[in-house]
Amino acid sequence: MVSEMPYCYRCGKEIEANVKFCWNCGVQLKPLEAPAPLLPHAGVPRISIRPSGVTILAVLYWLSAIVAILGGLAYVAGVSYFVPLAFLTLLWIMGAVLIAIGVLDILIGWGLWSLRKWARTVAIVLAVVGLISFPIGTVISIITLWYLFKPEVKACFA
């Protein structure tokens, strides 16, 4: 049985059947097998390109995490030398809460960065809670809610 050797579509040289690059011109060869069929449950293809607004939100969450964690560490370590002993426990609790908020912000930023559906939901909930911090927090929360409910952004988290 004689098998026919394929040819490079760019230079026309004879090549082996399963090579990925032409040995003569170096061009990448197209695969000979057909692409895998779409899964039946994949009705709408998921957009895997992260919009720049989502990237900005993720970075803002990370910056907020840095501020919260540093503030929490300041409450726990540094400020405790300047306050009476009666307020020390209160400052440690406030510091622990700030550190926990910082860790939560890191997780939300990672979830937005990797387009996780839960991260969009948590960001929406936090934006709704942020509406009560008038005036700057209200404006930031309104912009965040408006952006996260845009159809093209919503489709990224589907």
Buried (B, 14 or more C-beta within 10 A) or exposed (E): EEEEEBEBEEEEEEBEEEEEEBEEEEEEBEEEEEEEEEEEEEEEEEBEEBBEBBEEBBEBBBEBBEBBBEBBBBBBEEBBEEEEEEEBEEBBEBBEEBBEBBBBBBBBBBBBBEBBEEBBEBBBEBBEEBBEEEEEBEEBBEEBBEBBEEEEBEEBBE
